[in-house]
Amino acid sequence: MSKLLTQVSDKIRLRNYSYRTKKKNKYWIKHYFLFHNKKHPDKLDGDALNAYLTYLAKEKKVSASTQNLARNAVLFYISM
C-alpha cells in the first residue's frame, strides 16, 4: 500500500498540485483500496468504482461534491 501511495505522491508532485490535493487524493485512493479489501488494481474495474461511490452515498451519506473528489482521486490513480 505504501509503494502505491508513494507513486501517487510522486505523480502529484510532478504535476505541481497543492499539498492539500496530494493529501486528499492519497486519502481517497487508500480508502478505495481498503474498501475493496486491498485487491490488486488490475482486478478493479468500473463496477468496483461504482460500488465504492454507491457505498459513499448510501452508507456514509457523503455529499455529491465529496463523491466527486473521491471519484476524481481514483480516476487520477487509474490514469497514472
CNS distance restraints for C-alpha pairs under 8 A (distance, minus, plus):
assign (resid   1 and name CA) (resid   5 and name CA) 6.37 0.50 0.50
assign (resid   1 and name CA) (resid  30 and name CA) 7.65 0.50 0.50
assign (resid   2 and name CA) (resid   6 and name CA) 6.05 0.50 0.50
assign (resid   3 and name CA) (resid   7 and name CA) 6.27 0.50 0.50
assign (resid   4 and name CA) (resid   8 and name CA) 6.38 0.50 0.50
assign (resid   5 and name CA) (resid   9 and name CA) 6.17 0.50 0.50
assign (resid   5 and name CA) (resid  26 and name CA) 6.20 0.50 0.50
assign (resid   5 and name CA) (resid  30 and name CA) 7.57 0.50 0.50
assign (resid   6 and name CA) (resid  10 and name CA) 6.19 0.50 0.50
assign (resid   7 and name CA) (resid  11 and name CA) 6.27 0.50 0.50
assign (resid   8 and name CA) (resid  12 and name CA) 6.15 0.50 0.50
assign (resid   8 and name CA) (resid  26 and name CA) 6.92 0.50 0.50
assign (resid   8 and name CA) (resid  77 and name CA) 6.87 0.50 0.50
assign (resid   9 and name CA) (resid  13 and name CA) 6.05 0.50 0.50
assign (resid   9 and name CA) (resid  22 and name CA) 6.39 0.50 0.50
assign (resid   9 and name CA) (resid  26 and name CA) 7.50 0.50 0.50
assign (resid  10 and name CA) (resid  14 and name CA) 6.23 0.50 0.50
assign (resid  11 and name CA) (resid  15 and name CA) 6.45 0.50 0.50
assign (resid  11 and name CA) (resid  80 and name CA) 7.49 0.50 0.50
assign (resid  12 and name CA) (resid  16 and name CA) 6.34 0.50 0.50
assign (resid  12 and name CA) (resid  17 and name CA) 5.67 0.50 0.50
assign (resid  12 and name CA) (resid  22 and name CA) 6.21 0.50 0.50
assign (resid  13 and name CA) (resid  17 and name CA) 6.19 0.50 0.50
assign (resid  13 and name CA) (resid  22 and name CA) 7.94 0.50 0.50
assign (resid  17 and name CA) (resid  21 and name CA) 6.21 0.50 0.50
assign (resid  17 and name CA) (resid  22 and name CA) 6.76 0.50 0.50
assign (resid  18 and name CA) (resid  22 and name CA) 6.34 0.50 0.50
assign (resid  19 and name CA) (resid  23 and name CA) 6.14 0.50 0.50
assign (resid  20 and name CA) (resid  24 and name CA) 6.09 0.50 0.50
assign (resid  21 and name CA) (resid  25 and name CA) 5.97 0.50 0.50
assign (resid  22 and name CA) (resid  26 and name CA) 6.12 0.50 0.50
assign (resid  23 and name CA) (resid  27 and name CA) 6.23 0.50 0.50
assign (resid  24 and name CA) (resid  28 and name CA) 6.23 0.50 0.50
assign (resid  24 and name CA) (resid  73 and name CA) 7.86 0.50 0.50
assign (resid  25 and name CA) (resid  29 and name CA) 6.04 0.50 0.50
assign (resid  25 and name CA) (resid  69 and name CA) 7.88 0.50 0.50
assign (resid  25 and name CA) (resid  70 and name CA) 7.44 0.50 0.50
assign (resid  25 and name CA) (resid  73 and name CA) 4.84 0.50 0.50
assign (resid  25 and name CA) (resid  74 and name CA) 7.74 0.50 0.50
assign (resid  26 and name CA) (resid  30 and name CA) 6.00 0.50 0.50
assign (resid  26 and name CA) (resid  73 and name CA) 7.64 0.50 0.50
assign (resid  27 and name CA) (resid  31 and name CA) 6.10 0.50 0.50
assign (resid  28 and name CA) (resid  32 and name CA) 5.99 0.50 0.50
assign (resid  28 and name CA) (resid  69 and name CA) 7.90 0.50 0.50
assign (resid  28 and name CA) (resid  70 and name CA) 5.31 0.50 0.50
assign (resid  28 and name CA) (resid  73 and name CA) 6.21 0.50 0.50
assign (resid  28 and name CA) (resid  74 and name CA) 7.10 0.50 0.50
assign (resid  29 and name CA) (resid  33 and name CA) 6.38 0.50 0.50
assign (resid  29 and name CA) (resid  70 and name CA) 7.51 0.50 0.50
assign (resid  29 and name CA) (resid  73 and name CA) 6.18 0.50 0.50
assign (resid  29 and name CA) (resid  74 and name CA) 5.59 0.50 0.50
assign (resid  29 and name CA) (resid  77 and name CA) 7.32 0.50 0.50
assign (resid  30 and name CA) (resid  34 and name CA) 6.14 0.50 0.50
assign (resid  31 and name CA) (resid  35 and name CA) 5.98 0.50 0.50
assign (resid  32 and name CA) (resid  36 and name CA) 6.52 0.50 0.50
assign (resid  32 and name CA) (resid  52 and name CA) 6.81 0.50 0.50
assign (resid  32 and name CA) (resid  74 and name CA) 7.44 0.50 0.50
assign (resid  33 and name CA) (resid  37 and name CA) 6.32 0.50 0.50
assign (resid  33 and name CA) (resid  38 and name CA) 4.95 0.50 0.50
assign (resid  33 and name CA) (resid  39 and name CA) 6.69 0.50 0.50
assign (resid  34 and name CA) (resid  38 and name CA) 5.23 0.50 0.50
assign (resid  35 and name CA) (resid  52 and name CA) 7.21 0.50 0.50
assign (resid  36 and name CA) (resid  48 and name CA) 7.85 0.50 0.50
assign (resid  39 and name CA) (resid  43 and name CA) 6.69 0.50 0.50
assign (resid  39 and name CA) (resid  44 and name CA) 7.30 0.50 0.50
assign (resid  40 and name CA) (resid  44 and name CA) 7.09 0.50 0.50
assign (resid  44 and name CA) (resid  48 and name CA) 5.59 0.50 0.50
assign (resid  44 and name CA) (resid  49 and name CA) 7.66 0.50 0.50
assign (resid  45 and name CA) (resid  49 and name CA) 6.66 0.50 0.50
assign (resid  46 and name CA) (resid  50 and name CA) 6.22 0.50 0.50
assign (resid  47 and name CA) (resid  51 and name CA) 6.06 0.50 0.50
assign (resid  48 and name CA) (resid  52 and name CA) 6.22 0.50 0.50
assign (resid  49 and name CA) (resid  53 and name CA) 6.20 0.50 0.50
assign (resid  49 and name CA) (resid  71 and name CA) 7.60 0.50 0.50
assign (resid  49 and name CA) (resid  74 and name CA) 7.93 0.50 0.50
assign (resid  50 and name CA) (resid  54 and name CA) 6.01 0.50 0.50
assign (resid  51 and name CA) (resid  55 and name CA) 6.13 0.50 0.50
assign (resid  52 and name CA) (resid  56 and name CA) 6.29 0.50 0.50
assign (resid  53 and name CA) (resid  57 and name CA) 6.21 0.50 0.50
assign (resid  53 and name CA) (resid  67 and name CA) 6.34 0.50 0.50
assign (resid  53 and name CA) (resid  70 and name CA) 7.82 0.50 0.50
assign (resid  53 and name CA) (resid  71 and name CA) 7.28 0.50 0.50
assign (resid  54 and name CA) (resid  58 and name CA) 5.93 0.50 0.50
assign (resid  54 and name CA) (resid  59 and name CA) 7.91 0.50 0.50
assign (resid  55 and name CA) (resid  59 and name CA) 5.25 0.50 0.50
assign (resid  55 and name CA) (resid  60 and name CA) 6.68 0.50 0.50
assign (resid  56 and name CA) (resid  60 and name CA) 4.83 0.50 0.50
assign (resid  56 and name CA) (resid  61 and name CA) 6.03 0.50 0.50
assign (resid  56 and name CA) (resid  62 and name CA) 5.86 0.50 0.50
assign (resid  56 and name CA) (resid  67 and name CA) 6.88 0.50 0.50
assign (resid  57 and name CA) (resid  61 and name CA) 4.67 0.50 0.50
assign (resid  57 and name CA) (resid  62 and name CA) 5.42 0.50 0.50
assign (resid  57 and name CA) (resid  63 and name CA) 7.15 0.50 0.50
assign (resid  57 and name CA) (resid  64 and name CA) 7.76 0.50 0.50
assign (resid  57 and name CA) (resid  67 and name CA) 7.29 0.50 0.50
assign (resid  62 and name CA) (resid  66 and name CA) 6.08 0.50 0.50
assign (resid  62 and name CA) (resid  67 and name CA) 6.70 0.50 0.50
assign (resid  63 and name CA) (resid  67 and name CA) 6.35 0.50 0.50
assign (resid  64 and name CA) (resid  68 and name CA) 6.23 0.50 0.50
assign (resid  65 and name CA) (resid  69 and name CA) 6.33 0.50 0.50
assign (resid  66 and name CA) (resid  70 and name CA) 6.32 0.50 0.50
assign (resid  67 and name CA) (resid  71 and name CA) 6.03 0.50 0.50
assign (resid  68 and name CA) (resid  72 and name CA) 5.95 0.50 0.50
assign (resid  69 and name CA) (resid  73 and name CA) 6.14 0.50 0.50
assign (resid  70 and name CA) (resid  74 and name CA) 6.31 0.50 0.50
assign (resid  71 and name CA) (resid  75 and name CA) 6.12 0.50 0.50
assign (resid  72 and name CA) (resid  76 and name CA) 5.93 0.50 0.50
assign (resid  73 and name CA) (resid  77 and name CA) 6.40 0.50 0.50
assign (resid  74 and name CA) (resid  78 and name CA) 6.25 0.50 0.50
assign (resid  75 and name CA) (resid  79 and name CA) 6.10 0.50 0.50
assign (resid  76 and name CA) (resid  80 and name CA) 6.46 0.50 0.50
